[in-house]
Amino acid sequence: MGLVFGMAHILHCLPDQNDMSSLCTELVEWYAHARRELPWRQPDVTAWQIMVSEFMLQQTPVARVVPIWLDWVARWPTPSATAAASAADVLRAWGKLGYPRRAKRLHECAIAIATELGDQVPDDVEVLLTLPGVGAYTARAVACFAYRQPVPVVDTNVRRVVARAVHGLADAGNPSATRDMADVAALMPNDETAPVFSAALMELGATVCTARSPTCGICPVSVCAWRSAGYPPSTTAPRRAQRYAGTDRQVRGRLLDVLRGSSAPVVRAQLDVVWLTDTAQRDRALDSLLVDGLVEQTADGRFALAGEGD
């Protein structure tokens, strides 16, 4: 009985079509004056440069991405310019963004666009999905933000906003591509404001409807099912913060730092000293960098960034 009542209460809180229309209008108007002035949102930014930002923003805060993105697009403004760079130069330019396999995939993506697509980033989601490193989110983000196509773009922030404003839930729970896409598609306006609405929905989740401390008092959404329901708490266990210190990721980063800082291949002893706490972990991290193609071993047994030991 309690479950039935709970579900009925949530359904009662769901906004109707008029509310959905109001939500679209409110978000588009709010975004016009409240959006962050991020460099990849400038009108003269190309589809390729937007794609670069999407690769960099995966699992990385905006503040860390901005300076590296600015340097990157100044140095390599097109896919062909990026493709012409060495893999080692690309890994160096990636710097401390983390998850360096993204840099390798971005380089591979640039090569594919330069050699197979006439140096033009495609505007079709299905074609974008065939490119190295481009998944469902990135393909739709490029189609929407670079080419203003009315396709749903769903990230963690968007899922949280929809869960709260539409479904009356504190969080979105486990992702479901089919359900999440359908949820956002149902909200999107059928006019030229659709891409702006997508950006606004994402911005709201990033800056106002945040996971831990939402600032509901300044939210532009007048009808929110979560607020109407009295802000019911989450029913799922909170996610544990991802640990970095002492992980293989940290060791890999230390090893890459040595290689980025050297213009020539280094001997094994130069790598060994970066992590003496657990030598087995250090060896495992180095092996994983070799397997991922981020590091290579020269004929004389030294180590270098990919493409630099030839």
Secondary structure, DSSP 8 states (H G I E B T S, - for coil): -HHHHHHHHHHHHS--HHHHHHHHHHHHHHHHHHS---GGGSTT--HHHHHHHHHHHTTS-HHHHHHHHHHHHHH--SHHHHHHS-HHHHHHHHTTSS-THHHHHHHHHHHHHHHHSTT-----HHHHTTSTT--HHHHHHHHHHTT--------HHHHHHHHHHTT--SS--S--HHHHHHHHHHHS-SSTTHHHHHHHHHHHHHHTS-SSS--GGG---S--HHHHTT----SS--------TTSHHHHHHHHHHHHHT-SS-B-HHHHHTT--S-HHHHHHHHHHHHHTTSEEE-TTS-EEETTS--
